[in-house]
Amino acid sequence: MVAQILCFLELILRTNRVLPGIIVHERNSNSNLFVIELKTANQDFECDVKKLELFTRKDKGYKYKLGLHIEFENCRPKLRWFRNGKCATINQDFTYGN
């Protein structure tokens, strides 16, 4: 299943149909800086993780320098940082609100 998702996402990247939640880049340049996907705890995020892996790969695609997946559960975000096509860090210690 994961291999099928990966192939599908690579196809979508080639056709420019992937729409991330938030992007930071310089217009009219190849400088793609940051891509973010957000989900609540009840949503499936496997596809988002694969997208961030593809968005941050150095060898092809958009070559974003950093990716971030934020999953919210009870006002506690779980942060997954992506770099070079891989999940680099998972941080669950960040809290805010009540």
N, C-alpha and C positions, 0 to 999 in steps of 0.2 A: 504494500500500500504506500509506504513512504517513497519507494522508488517511482511509483506512478505519479505521486504528487510532485516530486522533484522534476521529472520529465515534463509534466504539464506546466510547472512554473517556469522552467527554462524556455519552453515554447512561448509562453506569455511574455517573458522578458524580451524575446527576439521581436515580438510584434508590438511592443510598447503598450501593453494593456494592463500592466500591474499598477494599481493605485494604492500606494501606502497611505497611512493615516496622516502623517506629518513629514515634510521634507525640508531640509535646509541646504541650499545650494546657491552658487553664483549664477545668475542668468547669463545666457550666451557664452557659457564656458563649459569645460568638462570637469569643473571643480564641484563634485558632489560631496558634501560634508557630513550630513547626518540624516538618518531615516528612523522614524518612530512608528511603532504599532501599539495600539492600546486595546485591552479587552477587560471584561469583568470575569470573575472567577467561574461563572456558569457557561462561558462561551468556549468553544473549541479553538485552541490557539496553535495547533500543529502546523497549519498552513502558514500562519504568520511567521513562525520560527523559520520555516523553510524559505520564505520570502526574504527574511533578514539575512539568512546565510547567503543567498544568491545576490542580494543587493550589496553586500560588503565584500564579495570576492574580488581579488585583485586581478585575476586572469581574464575575466570577461564580465559583461553586464554593465551595471551602472557604476561600480567601483566606489561606493560610498565609504568614507573613512571610518564611520561608526554607525552602528545600529542599536536601537533600544526597543525592547519589548516590555511593556508595562502591563501587568495583570493586577487588577484591583479586587480585593476581597476584604470586606468589613473595614474599609478605610485604611487598609494596609497594602501598599503596593509592593508587588514582587518585581524586581528589576532584573532583566536579563540583557547584558551588554554583548554586542557582536562586533567582531573585528576580524578581518581577513577570512571571511566566510565561516567563522566558527563562533560559538557562544564562548565568550572569554570570562565572564563573571556573572554570578547570580547573587543578588543582594536582597535579603529579606529583613534587614534590620532597620529599615527606614519607616518611621511612623509620622503621622500628622493628624490633626483634628482632635476629636475627643478620645 
